[in-house]
Amino acid sequence: MADGSDTTLTADKTSEQAPNGLVAGIKSFAAGHGGAKAVIEYVGKRGARIVLVGSDGAWADQFADGTDVARQACATAGVTVENAWERELMDQMRPSNDLWRSMARRTMAR
């Protein structure tokens, strides 16, 4: 990653405190699914998306104001942050039947 990119700059800042609701949501997901790992994705002005993957294959996401806040929230919640989408982590994910149905409807509607 190039020095000075948006992702690099926001990842280095740690001045903002993670909201308690965000930390509680991450802790709750991890506790309900036998632990979790997270991948943080920069989504522009919106902030950062935290994708949580539980040990049982379930997954969910949360949004934070920035990558720095997302990393701090995960650290406070005790969830490991992966640097990227590794094959092992993606293989662990198990989409629900409802998600498969919703994706099929979108494809069929085109």
C-alpha positions as CSV (number, residue, x, y, z in Angstrom):
1,M,0.0,0.0,0.0
2,A,1.4,3.4,-0.9
3,D,2.3,5.8,1.8
4,G,-0.2,8.5,2.2
5,S,-3.2,6.5,1.0
6,D,-6.5,7.0,2.8
7,T,-6.3,3.5,4.3
8,T,-2.8,4.0,5.6
9,L,-3.7,7.4,7.2
10,T,-6.8,6.2,8.9
11,A,-5.2,3.0,10.2
12,D,-2.4,4.9,11.9
13,K,-4.7,7.2,13.9
14,T,-5.9,6.0,17.2
15,S,-7.2,9.1,18.9
16,E,-10.9,8.3,18.5
17,Q,-12.6,6.0,21.0
18,A,-14.6,3.1,19.7
19,P,-18.4,3.4,20.6
20,N,-19.5,1.1,23.4
21,G,-22.4,-0.2,21.2
22,L,-20.0,-1.3,18.5
23,V,-17.8,-3.1,20.9
24,A,-20.8,-4.7,22.6
25,G,-22.1,-5.9,19.2
26,I,-18.8,-7.5,18.3
27,K,-18.4,-9.1,21.7
28,S,-22.0,-10.5,21.5
29,F,-21.4,-12.0,18.0
30,A,-18.1,-13.6,19.1
31,A,-19.7,-15.0,22.2
32,G,-22.7,-16.4,20.3
33,H,-20.6,-18.1,17.7
34,G,-17.7,-19.7,19.6
35,G,-15.2,-16.8,18.8
36,A,-14.7,-14.8,15.7
37,K,-12.2,-13.2,13.3
38,A,-12.7,-9.9,11.6
39,V,-11.8,-8.3,8.3
40,I,-11.9,-4.5,8.1
41,E,-12.8,-2.9,4.7
42,Y,-12.5,0.8,4.0
43,V,-15.7,2.1,2.4
44,G,-14.9,5.7,1.7
45,K,-16.7,8.6,3.4
46,R,-19.0,6.1,5.1
47,G,-16.1,4.8,7.2
48,A,-15.2,1.1,7.6
49,R,-17.1,-2.2,7.4
50,I,-16.2,-4.9,9.9
51,V,-17.0,-8.3,8.6
52,L,-17.1,-10.8,11.5
53,V,-16.8,-14.5,10.8
54,G,-17.7,-16.8,13.6
55,S,-16.0,-20.1,14.4
56,D,-19.2,-21.9,13.4
57,G,-19.2,-20.3,9.9
58,A,-21.9,-17.6,10.6
59,W,-21.0,-14.1,9.6
60,A,-22.3,-10.6,10.1
61,D,-21.1,-7.0,9.7
62,Q,-20.9,-3.8,11.6
63,F,-20.0,-0.3,10.5
64,A,-17.6,2.1,12.2
65,D,-16.7,5.7,11.5
66,G,-13.2,4.8,10.2
67,T,-10.6,2.0,10.0
68,D,-8.9,3.3,13.2
69,V,-12.2,3.1,15.2
70,A,-12.9,-0.4,13.7
71,R,-9.5,-1.7,14.7
72,Q,-9.8,-0.3,18.2
73,A,-13.3,-1.8,18.6
74,C,-12.1,-5.2,17.6
75,A,-9.1,-5.0,19.9
76,T,-11.3,-4.0,22.8
77,A,-13.7,-6.8,22.0
78,G,-10.9,-9.3,21.8
79,V,-11.5,-10.3,18.2
80,T,-8.5,-11.0,15.9
81,V,-8.3,-8.8,12.8
82,E,-7.1,-10.5,9.6
83,N,-5.1,-8.4,7.2
84,A,-7.0,-9.7,4.1
85,W,-9.5,-12.2,2.9
86,E,-7.4,-15.4,3.2
87,R,-8.7,-18.6,1.6
88,E,-9.1,-20.4,4.9
89,L,-11.3,-17.6,6.3
90,M,-13.5,-17.6,3.2
91,D,-13.8,-21.4,3.3
92,Q,-15.0,-21.1,6.9
93,M,-18.0,-18.8,6.0
94,R,-21.3,-20.5,5.6
95,P,-24.0,-18.3,3.9
96,S,-27.5,-18.8,5.2
97,N,-30.2,-20.3,3.0
98,D,-32.0,-17.0,3.0
99,L,-29.0,-15.3,1.6
100,W,-28.7,-17.9,-1.2
101,R,-32.4,-17.4,-2.0
102,S,-32.1,-13.6,-2.1
103,M,-29.0,-13.9,-4.4
104,A,-31.0,-16.2,-6.7
105,R,-33.9,-13.8,-7.0
106,R,-31.6,-11.0,-8.0
107,T,-30.0,-13.1,-10.7
108,M,-33.3,-14.4,-12.0
109,A,-34.8,-10.9,-12.1
110,R,-32.2,-9.6,-14.6
